[in-house]
């Protein structure tokens, strides 16, 4: 990438009204400029069509984390189908002199025609886990780097945090409420990733529409403040939404709010929500008052800047569900997974794939095609992450012979064709199931929130010719 800065900013593309043009349907510009300039140079020197294998992995987990959760795979596949350079994209590249005419002609016909394999979405991962492998020509595969990493790094960070929260919650539902704490499109992705890792529902309607996620939400403090008093606000909400609604009782005095809530909805009140104060203390007090008022089946929902530590601390409180916002959409202190996209094999002069690796200090990579399996112990719990490497043909043909190895790679794209089982609402359902099963097979200590090493070690299985 050139270190030179442009002498002036180019004018934005405007629509007919003079406003900035809306975001186009194509995902091709969700990338960095150097992806395209590399293609230009490779087209010029004849290396663009060399067969290559790229790999996505993370060198380390965030400090203290014991496992990560892969999320966003389905979104990558959905974005791949719209990764096209249409007339708008091509004309913009030409006007701003980003690449030359030969590269624009190449991009006009661009379609990813290679193969993608990787961990199923929802699978747990560890340092060195080859979570995705992209195989094709250099030109078609290198263009996907930024798109793949931007999706997987964010979605996996959210899912990894969400998994810690649902672990801490045990059987109590976690509800995603973080849209207002994220960029508007990231909010949709975060809701999806949280559900992959066990959250029960989201407040985000677009996530509900796009991915079939259950949606939740009733009223904020502003609705109570709108009315002359709390009883009239609660009465209006119950009249509109029915007695099974959730009433927010901490706008004024919490205990009086509970009395007003039961007076408005009766003993069949669905739930009350606490959004401030000492939640453990208040939950006990509120539970006692609800029972005294005959609302024994009314549930208690708590929110207010919850994270996995706060959820764990509330285990002793009579709480029925948790509403989580900021912490989940920001990865609870780890907003990225540090995933990288590295070339690990490329076609040599003899036509064979040969390993290549980066040797930079603390940024090293391991050359060659890889696949992966998880070794299970006698109790069916994971004991090792096994990364399989060796001669290219041997790795490509490898399948676990030992009954204690569970193969991790699945085909996602074959000759450019996306396996749609991993996309849309069905893809989310598959990912939810995979995460539940994957997390269940981890060692019991993997779910502790205290600082510790990865739950299982990553080892290498070296194949022979």
C-alpha positions in Angstrom: 0.0 0.0 0.0 1.4 3.4 -0.9 2.3 5.7 1.9 1.4 8.7 -0.2 -1.7 10.7 0.6 -3.9 12.3 -2.1 -3.5 16.0 -2.5 -7.2 16.5 -2.1 -10.3 14.5 -1.3 -12.3 13.3 -4.3 -15.8 14.6 -4.6 -18.4 12.2 -3.3 -20.8 10.5 -5.7 -24.2 12.4 -5.5 -27.6 11.3 -6.5 -30.1 13.4 -8.5 -31.1 15.4 -5.5 -27.5 16.4 -4.7 -27.2 14.1 -1.7 -24.6 11.4 -1.3 -25.7 8.3 -3.3 -27.2 5.5 -1.2 -25.2 2.4 -0.4 -25.3 0.1 -3.4 -26.4 -3.5 -3.3 -22.9 -4.8 -4.4 -20.5 -5.8 -1.7 -17.5 -5.4 -3.9 -16.4 -2.1 -2.4 -16.4 -3.4 1.1 -12.7 -3.8 0.7 -9.4 -2.0 0.8 -7.8 -0.4 -2.2 -4.7 -2.5 -2.1 -6.7 -5.7 -2.9 -7.3 -4.1 -6.4 -3.9 -2.7 -6.9 -2.4 -6.2 -6.1 -4.6 -7.6 -8.8 -3.4 -5.0 -11.3 0.2 -5.8 -10.6 -0.5 -9.6 -10.8 -2.3 -9.2 -14.1 0.6 -7.3 -15.5 3.3 -9.8 -14.5 1.3 -12.9 -15.3 0.8 -14.3 -11.7 -2.8 -13.4 -11.3 -4.0 -16.9 -12.4 -1.6 -18.8 -10.2 -3.6 -21.3 -8.1 -3.5 -20.4 -4.4 -4.8 -21.3 -1.0 -5.5 -18.6 1.6 -6.2 -19.4 5.2 -8.1 -17.5 8.0 -6.9 -18.1 11.6 -6.1 -16.2 14.8 -2.6 -16.4 16.4 -4.0 -15.9 19.9 -7.2 -15.4 21.8 -8.0 -12.2 23.7 -6.3 -12.1 27.1 -8.0 -14.5 29.5 -10.4 -16.0 27.0 -10.5 -19.8 26.9 -12.1 -20.3 23.5 -13.6 -18.3 20.6 -16.8 -18.8 18.7 -16.8 -18.6 14.9 -19.7 -16.5 13.6 -20.4 -14.6 10.4 -19.7 -17.5 8.0 -23.3 -17.3 6.6 -22.9 -13.5 6.2 -19.7 -14.1 4.3 -21.4 -16.4 1.9 -24.3 -14.0 1.4 -21.9 -11.2 0.7 -20.0 -13.4 -1.8 -23.1 -13.7 -4.0 -23.2 -9.9 -4.4 -19.5 -9.4 -4.7 -19.8 -8.0 -8.3 -18.3 -4.9 -9.9 -21.2 -3.3 -11.7 -21.3 -0.2 -13.9 -21.4 2.1 -10.9 -18.4 0.5 -9.2 -16.4 0.3 -12.5 -17.0 3.9 -13.5 -16.0 5.1 -10.0 -12.7 3.2 -10.2 -12.1 4.7 -13.6 -12.9 8.2 -12.6 -10.7 8.1 -9.6 -7.8 6.3 -11.4 -7.7 3.5 -8.8 -6.7 0.8 -11.3 -5.9 0.6 -15.0 -8.2 -0.4 -17.9 -7.0 -4.0 -18.0 -7.9 -4.4 -14.3 -11.3 -2.8 -14.8 -12.0 -5.2 -17.6 -11.0 -8.1 -15.3 -13.2 -6.8 -12.5 -16.2 -6.4 -14.9 -16.3 -10.2 -15.3 -15.3 -11.1 -11.8 -17.1 -14.1 -10.2 -15.5 -16.2 -7.5 -15.2 -19.6 -9.0 -13.1 -21.3 -6.4 -13.7 -23.4 -3.3 -14.2 -22.4 0.4 -14.1 -24.9 3.3 -14.0 -24.2 6.9 -15.4 -24.7 10.4 -19.1 -24.7 10.6 -20.5 -21.5 11.9 -21.0 -21.7 15.7 -18.0 -23.9 16.1 -15.6 -23.1 18.9 -12.0 -22.2 17.8 -8.6 -21.8 19.4 -5.2 -20.2 18.5 -4.1 -21.6 15.1 -7.4 -23.0 14.2 -7.7 -22.8 10.4 -11.3 -21.6 10.5 -11.6 -20.9 6.8 -9.7 -21.9 3.6 -10.2 -20.1 0.3 -8.8 -21.7 -2.8 -8.8 -20.3 -6.3 -6.6 -18.1 -8.5 -4.6 -15.4 -6.7 -6.7 -12.6 -8.3 -10.1 -14.1 -7.4 -9.1 -15.1 -3.8 -7.1 -12.0 -2.7 -10.0 -9.7 -3.5 -12.1 -11.4 -0.7 -9.6 -10.7 2.1 -11.0 -7.5 3.6 -14.6 -8.6 3.2 -14.0 -11.9 4.9 -12.0 -10.5 7.8 -14.3 -7.5 8.5 -17.3 -9.9 8.9 -15.6 -12.8 10.8 -13.6 -10.6 13.1 -16.6 -8.6 14.3 -19.2 -11.3 14.3 -16.9 -13.8 16.0 -16.0 -11.2 18.7 -19.7 -10.7 19.5 -20.4 -14.4 19.5 -17.4 -15.2 21.7 -18.6 -12.6 24.2 -22.2 -13.8 23.9 -21.2 -17.4 24.6 -19.5 -16.3 27.9 -22.8 -14.5 28.8 -25.1 -17.4 28.0 -22.7 -19.7 29.9 -22.9 -17.5 33.0 -26.7 -17.3 32.6 -27.0 -21.1 32.5 -30.7 -21.8 31.8 -31.9 -18.2 32.1 -32.5 -16.5 28.7 -30.2 -13.6 27.5 -31.9 -11.0 25.3 -29.8 -8.8 22.9 -30.6 -5.1 23.3 -27.5 -3.4 21.9 -28.6 -1.8 18.6 -28.2 1.8 19.9 -24.7 1.1 20.9 -23.5 0.0 17.5 -23.4 1.3 13.9 -26.7 0.6 12.3 -25.6 -2.3 10.1 -23.3 -3.7 12.7 -26.3 -3.8 15.0 -28.0 -6.3 12.7 -24.8 -8.4 12.5 -24.4 -8.3 16.3 -27.9 -9.5 16.9 -27.4 -12.4 14.6 -24.1 -13.3 16.2 -25.5 -13.1 19.7 -28.3 -15.6 18.8 -25.7 -17.9 17.2 -24.0 -18.1 20.6 -27.2 -18.8 22.6 -29.1 -15.5 23.0 -32.9 -16.1 22.8 -34.1 -12.9 21.0 -33.1 -9.4 19.9 -34.7 -6.0 20.0 -33.5 -5.3 16.4 -36.3 -5.6 13.8 -34.1 -5.8 10.8 -32.3 -8.7 12.3 -35.6 -10.3 12.9 -36.8 -9.8 9.4 -33.6 -10.8 7.7 -32.7 -13.9 9.7 -35.9 -15.0 11.3 -34.8 -14.1 14.8 -37.4 -13.7 17.6 -37.8 -10.0 18.5 -38.6 -8.5 21.9 -39.5 -5.0 23.3 -42.3 -3.1 25.0 -41.6 0.4 26.3 -38.8 2.7 27.6 -38.7 5.2 30.4 -39.9 7.9 27.9 -43.3 6.3 27.6 -43.8 6.5 31.4 -42.5 10.1 31.5 -44.9 11.0 28.6 -47.9 10.4 30.9 -49.1 12.4 33.8 -48.3 9.6 36.2 -47.0 6.0 36.3 -50.4 4.3 36.8 -51.8 5.9 33.6 -48.7 5.0 31.6 -49.0 1.3 32.7 -52.7 1.3 32.1 -52.1 2.6 28.5 -49.5 -0.1 27.8 -51.6 -2.9 29.2 -54.6 -1.7 27.1 -52.5 -1.7 24.0 -50.3 -4.8 24.5 -52.3 -6.9 27.0 -51.5 -8.1 30.6 -48.7 -10.3 29.4 -46.5 -7.3 28.6 -43.4 -6.3 30.4 -43.6 -3.1 32.5 -40.5 -1.0 33.3 -40.8 -0.3 37.0 -37.8 1.8 37.9 -38.6 5.2 36.4 -39.5 6.5 39.9 -39.8 4.3 43.0 -39.2 0.7 42.2 -41.5 -0.9 44.8 -44.3 1.5 44.1 -43.8 0.8 40.4 -44.3 -2.9 41.1 -47.6 -2.1 42.9 -48.7 0.1 40.1 -47.8 -2.6 37.5 -49.8 -5.3 39.2 -52.7 -2.9 39.7 -52.7 -2.2 36.0 -52.3 -5.7 34.7 -53.5 -7.9 37.5 -51.8 -11.1 38.7 -51.3 -12.2 35.1 -48.7 -9.5 34.5 -46.1 -11.0 32.2 -42.9 -9.4 33.6 -41.4 -6.4 35.2 -38.0 -5.0 34.2 -35.4 -3.5 36.4 -32.9 -1.2 34.6 -31.0 0.5 37.4 -29.8 0.2 41.0 -28.5 -2.8 43.0 -30.1 -5.5 40.8 -29.4 -8.4 43.2 -31.0 -6.6 46.1 -33.9 -5.2 44.1 -34.6 -8.6 42.5 -35.1 -10.2 45.9 -37.3 -7.3 47.1 -39.4 -7.3 43.9 -39.9 -11.0 43.9 -41.2 -10.9 47.4 -43.6 -8.1 46.7 -44.8 -9.7 43.5 -45.6 -12.9 45.4 -47.3 -11.0 48.1 -49.5 -9.3 45.5 -50.5 -12.6 44.0 -48.4 -12.2 40.9 -46.4 -15.3 41.5 -45.9 -16.1 37.8 -44.8 -12.6 36.8 -41.2 -12.7 35.7 -38.3 -10.4 36.5 -36.1 -9.1 33.6 -33.0 -7.2 34.5 -30.8 -4.9 32.2 -28.4 -2.0 32.9 -24.9 -2.4 31.4 -24.8 -6.2 32.0 -21.8 -8.3 31.0 -20.8 -11.9 31.8 -19.4 -11.0 35.2 -22.5 -9.1 36.2 -24.7 -12.0 34.9 -22.7 -14.5 36.9 -23.1 -12.3 40.1 -26.8 -12.4 39.6 -27.0 -16.2 39.7 -28.2 -16.0 43.3 -31.0 -13.5 42.5 -34.5 -14.5 41.5 -34.0 -13.2 38.0 -35.7 -14.8 35.0 -33.8 -13.2 32.0 -31.1 -10.7 31.2 -31.2 -7.9 28.7 -27.7 -7.2 27.4 -26.7 -4.2 25.3 -23.3 -2.5 25.1 -21.1 -5.4 26.3 -22.4 -7.9 23.8 -22.2 -5.6 20.7 -18.7 -4.5 21.6 -17.3 -8.0 22.3 -17.2 -7.3 26.1 -13.8 -5.8 26.0 -12.5 -7.7 22.9 -14.1 -6.1 19.9 -12.1 -8.1 17.4 -10.8 -11.7 17.2 -7.5 -10.8 15.6 -8.2 -13.1 12.6 -5.8 -12.8 9.6 -6.1 -13.9 6.0 -2.8 -15.3 4.8 -1.5 -17.0 1.6 -0.3 -20.4 2.7 0.2 -22.2 -0.7 0.6 -21.1 -4.3 1.3 -22.7 -7.6 5.0 -23.1 -8.5 6.6 -23.2 -11.9 6.1 -26.9 -12.1 2.3 -26.5 -11.6 2.3 -28.0 -8.1 1.1 -26.2 -5.0 4.0 -25.3 -2.7 3.8 -23.9 0.8 4.6 -20.3 1.5 4.8 -18.6 4.9 5.4 -15.3 6.6 8.3 -15.1 9.0 7.7 -11.7 10.5 8.3 -11.5 14.3 5.0 -12.3 16.2 3.2 -12.3 12.9 4.4 -15.6 11.5 2.3 -18.0 9.5 2.6 -21.7 8.8 2.8 -22.7 5.1 0.8 -25.3 3.3 -2.8 -26.4 3.0 -4.4 -27.5 6.3 -7.4 -29.1 7.7 -8.5 -29.7 11.3 -10.1 -32.1 13.7 -10.9 -32.1 17.4 -9.7 -35.0 19.6 -12.2 -36.2 22.1 -11.5 -38.1 25.3 -13.2 -41.1 26.8 -15.9 -38.8 28.3 -16.5 -37.3 24.8 -15.0 -34.0 25.9 -12.4 -32.2 23.7 -8.7 -32.7 24.7 -6.9 -31.3 21.6 -7.3 -29.1 18.6 -5.5 -31.0 15.8 -4.3 -29.1 12.8 -3.4 -31.4 10.0 -0.5 -30.4 7.6 1.9 -32.0 5.2 2.1 -32.6 1.5 -0.7 -30.9 -0.3 -2.2 -34.0 -1.9 -2.1 -35.8 1.5 -3.9 -33.1 3.4 -6.5 -32.7 0.6 -7.3 -36.4 0.9 -7.1 -36.7 4.7 -10.0 -38.0 6.7 -9.9 -39.0 10.4 -9.1 -42.7 10.9 -9.3 -42.6 14.7 -12.7 -42.7 16.2 -11.7 -40.1 18.8 -11.2 -37.4 16.1 -14.1 -35.2 14.9 -13.5 -33.5 11.5 -14.0 -29.8 11.6 -13.9 -28.6 8.0 -17.1 -28.6 5.9 -17.6 -27.5 2.3 -19.1 -24.0 2.1 -18.5 -23.1 -1.6 -17.7 -25.6 -4.4 -16.6 -24.2 -7.7 -18.2 -20.9 -6.9 -21.5 -22.3 -5.9 -22.5 -21.4 -2.3 -24.0 -24.1 -0.1 -27.2 -22.2 0.9 -27.7 -24.4 4.0 -25.4 -22.0 5.7 -27.2 -18.8 4.7 -30.3 -17.0 5.8 -32.5 -18.1 8.7 -31.7 -21.8 8.1 -28.0 -20.9 8.4 -28.6 -19.3 11.8 -30.5 -22.3 13.0 -27.6 -24.6 11.9 -25.1 -22.3 13.7 -27.1 -22.3 16.9 -27.2 -26.0 17.0 -23.5 -26.3 16.2 -22.5 -23.9 18.9 -24.6 -25.7 21.5 -23.0 -29.0 20.6 -19.4 -27.6 20.3 -19.5 -25.8 23.6 -20.9 -28.8 25.3 -18.0 -31.0 24.3 -15.4 -28.5 25.8 -13.7 -29.4 29.1 -15.8 -28.2 32.1 -13.2 -25.5 33.0 -13.6 -23.9 29.6 -16.7 -22.0 30.8 -15.1 -20.4 33.8 -14.9 -16.6 33.5 -11.6 -16.3 35.4 -8.5 -15.6 33.4 -6.9 -18.7 32.0 -5.2 -20.4 29.1 -7.1 -21.8 26.1 -9.4 -24.7 27.1 -7.5 -27.2 25.0 -4.0 -27.1 23.3 -3.6 -26.8 19.6 -1.3 -29.5 18.2 0.0 -30.4 14.7 -0.5 -33.7 12.9 2.2 -33.9 10.2 1.3 -36.2 7.3 3.9 -38.0 5.2 4.0 -38.4 1.4 
